[in-house]
Amino acid sequence: MYTFDSRIRYSESDSEGVLTDTALVDYFQDCSSMQSDDLGIGSDYLREHRIGWVVNFWQIDIMRMPRLSERVVTGTSPYELKGMLGLRNFLMTTKEGETLAVANSVWTMIDMEKLRPIKVPEEIMDKYEVFPKFDMEYAGRKLVLPDVTPEETGETMVREYQIDTNGHMNNAWYLRLSRGALPDRFNGRREKRLLIEYKKMAFLGDPLRIVRYDEADTVTVVLSDKEGKTCAIVRFVYEA
């Protein structure tokens, strides 16, 4: 497993001095990016070959969020590379080995000029060491919308500062925008699970409509484009 050590920064913490869920996603994404860069198949290689990894799905199970200045270890290991797909696990622990969060993710290799999936190149396949998948509960990769009345919570537009090296809105921004749609009763409560299904890339200037489906201990937020096509579904799951 590839790992890096870090310490929870003030800029990554919420008003209670606890790591935010969006910062946790950033840690995991940064970990995979660092591994790829160290293997010589990172952002520069991908840009040169006009290809890129696009995430399709996140499942993040949270045991405990670390606090400000706490030292943590973040790790990742691919467990399957096949056809167009790369499947990765992620892990965050304390320096002492306490498990803080585990994750599953699904990625697709994309031709960034034609914006269509392609087979993962052999050069990339050969660089990654594949590990056994984590012993964790794996949720389904397709999120079904709950049978409750949706509530429209607002609209936004994709801004320049939200764009990543692939030229579209960075994955973590869907989560950041969705947090703004959470009902007030969840203020101060911690998620036990995050599920995000990405369905369509959003680009600079694209309008995004935000709708939520509110259940007792679960909130599902849908971000869609001006034609009504879903860009992402974000599900927050809380302790009952």
C-alpha positions in Angstrom: 0.0 0.0 0.0 1.1 3.5 -0.8 1.0 5.9 2.2 2.0 9.4 3.2 2.1 11.0 6.7 0.4 14.2 7.5 -1.0 16.4 10.3 -4.5 17.8 10.3 -4.3 21.5 9.5 -6.4 24.4 10.7 -7.5 25.0 7.1 -8.9 21.5 6.9 -10.9 21.7 10.1 -14.4 22.8 10.9 -15.7 25.1 13.7 -15.2 22.2 16.2 -11.6 21.6 15.2 -12.4 18.3 13.3 -11.4 17.3 9.8 -14.2 18.1 7.3 -15.6 15.4 5.0 -14.5 17.4 1.9 -10.9 17.6 3.3 -11.0 13.8 3.8 -11.9 13.3 0.2 -9.1 15.6 -0.7 -6.7 13.5 1.3 -7.7 10.4 -0.5 -7.6 12.0 -4.0 -4.2 13.5 -3.2 -2.9 10.1 -2.0 -3.7 8.5 -5.3 -2.3 11.4 -7.2 1.0 11.3 -5.3 1.3 7.5 -5.9 0.8 8.0 -9.7 3.3 10.9 -9.7 5.9 8.8 -7.9 5.4 6.0 -10.5 5.8 8.4 -13.4 2.3 8.2 -14.6 0.8 11.2 -12.8 -0.7 14.4 -14.0 2.1 15.4 -16.4 2.1 11.9 -18.0 -1.7 12.0 -18.4 -1.7 15.5 -19.8 1.0 14.6 -22.3 -1.0 11.6 -23.5 -4.3 13.5 -23.4 -5.9 11.0 -21.1 -7.2 11.1 -17.5 -8.8 9.2 -14.6 -12.4 10.2 -13.9 -14.0 8.9 -10.7 -17.3 7.2 -11.0 -18.1 6.3 -7.4 -17.0 6.9 -3.8 -18.0 5.0 -0.7 -16.4 6.4 2.4 -17.1 4.8 5.8 -16.1 7.0 8.7 -15.3 5.6 12.1 -13.9 8.8 13.6 -12.8 12.1 12.1 -9.4 13.2 13.3 -8.9 16.5 15.2 -6.8 19.6 14.5 -3.1 18.8 14.7 -3.6 15.1 15.0 -1.0 13.1 13.0 -2.5 10.7 10.4 -1.4 8.2 7.8 -3.3 8.1 4.5 -3.0 5.1 2.2 -4.3 3.7 -1.1 -4.1 0.5 -3.0 -5.5 -0.5 -6.4 -7.3 -3.8 -6.1 -8.4 -4.3 -9.8 -7.3 -2.8 -13.1 -9.4 -4.2 -16.0 -10.5 -2.8 -19.3 -11.4 0.9 -18.8 -11.7 0.7 -15.0 -9.5 1.1 -12.0 -10.8 0.1 -8.5 -9.1 1.5 -5.5 -9.3 1.3 -1.7 -8.3 4.1 0.6 -7.5 4.2 4.3 -6.8 6.8 7.0 -5.4 5.9 10.3 -3.7 7.5 13.3 0.0 7.2 13.7 -0.8 4.5 16.4 -2.9 2.5 13.9 -6.5 3.4 14.8 -8.7 3.2 11.7 -10.4 6.5 11.1 -11.9 6.0 7.7 -11.9 3.4 4.8 -13.1 3.9 1.3 -13.9 2.2 -2.0 -13.7 4.0 -5.3 -14.3 3.3 -9.0 -12.4 5.2 -11.7 -12.6 5.2 -15.5 -9.8 6.0 -18.0 -10.9 8.7 -20.4 -9.7 10.1 -23.7 -9.8 13.8 -22.7 -10.1 15.0 -26.3 -13.0 12.8 -27.3 -14.4 12.6 -23.7 -15.0 8.9 -24.0 -13.8 5.8 -22.0 -10.7 4.0 -23.3 -8.8 0.9 -22.2 -6.2 1.5 -19.5 -2.8 1.6 -21.3 -0.5 -1.3 -20.6 2.2 1.1 -19.4 -0.1 2.2 -16.6 -1.3 -1.3 -15.9 2.3 -2.4 -15.5 3.3 0.4 -13.0 0.6 -0.3 -10.4 0.9 -3.1 -7.9 -2.5 -4.6 -7.3 -3.4 -5.6 -3.7 -6.3 -7.7 -2.2 -9.4 -5.6 -1.7 -10.2 -4.4 1.8 -12.3 -6.4 4.1 -15.2 -3.9 4.4 -18.9 -3.7 3.6 -19.2 -2.8 -0.1 -22.3 -0.7 -1.1 -23.8 -0.9 -4.5 -22.3 1.5 -7.0 -25.6 2.8 -8.4 -27.6 5.1 -6.1 -31.3 4.8 -6.3 -33.3 8.0 -5.4 -35.5 7.6 -2.4 -39.3 7.6 -2.7 -39.8 11.0 -1.0 -40.7 14.4 -2.4 -37.6 16.2 -3.6 -36.9 19.8 -2.6 -35.1 22.3 -4.8 -32.5 24.1 -2.7 -30.9 26.4 -5.3 -28.7 26.8 -8.3 -25.0 27.6 -8.8 -22.5 27.8 -11.6 -19.2 26.0 -12.1 -16.4 28.6 -11.3 -12.8 28.7 -12.5 -11.4 27.9 -9.0 -13.4 24.6 -9.1 -11.7 23.2 -12.2 -9.0 20.6 -11.9 -6.2 19.4 -14.3 -8.7 17.4 -16.3 -10.6 20.5 -17.2 -13.8 19.8 -15.3 -15.1 20.5 -11.9 -13.1 18.6 -9.3 -14.7 15.6 -7.6 -14.7 17.1 -4.1 -16.6 20.2 -5.2 -19.8 18.1 -5.7 -19.6 17.2 -2.0 -18.9 20.8 -1.0 -21.9 22.1 -2.9 -24.1 19.3 -1.6 -23.3 20.1 2.0 -25.1 23.5 1.5 -28.3 21.6 0.9 -28.3 19.7 4.2 -31.2 20.5 6.6 -30.3 22.5 9.8 -31.0 19.5 12.0 -27.8 17.8 10.8 -25.6 20.7 12.0 -23.0 19.2 14.3 -23.8 15.6 13.4 -21.1 13.4 11.9 -21.7 11.2 8.9 -21.0 7.5 9.2 -21.0 7.0 5.5 -20.7 9.1 2.3 -21.7 7.8 -1.1 -21.1 9.7 -4.3 -22.0 8.6 -7.8 -20.7 10.7 -10.6 -22.6 10.5 -13.9 -21.7 13.5 -16.0 -18.8 15.9 -16.0 -19.5 19.6 -15.3 -17.4 22.2 -17.0 -16.6 25.9 -16.5 -19.7 28.0 -16.7 -22.1 25.2 -16.5 -25.2 25.9 -14.4 -26.0 23.3 -11.7 -29.4 22.7 -10.1 -29.4 21.3 -6.6 -32.2 19.2 -5.2 -32.4 17.2 -2.0 -34.3 14.1 -0.9 -34.6 14.3 2.9 -35.1 11.1 5.0 -34.8 10.5 8.7 -31.1 9.8 9.0 -30.1 10.1 5.3 -30.0 13.0 2.9 -29.5 12.5 -0.9 -28.5 15.5 -3.0 -28.7 15.6 -6.8 -26.8 18.0 -8.9 -28.0 18.3 -12.5 -27.3 20.4 -15.5 -29.7 22.8 -17.3 -31.2 20.0 -19.4 -32.0 18.1 -16.2 -29.3 15.4 -16.7 -27.7 14.3 -13.5 -24.1 15.2 -12.9 -23.7 13.6 -9.4 -25.7 12.1 -6.6 -24.3 12.6 -3.1 -25.7 10.6 -0.1 -25.0 11.5 3.5 -25.7 8.7 6.0 -25.9 9.5 9.7 -26.1 7.4 12.9 -29.7 6.8 13.8 
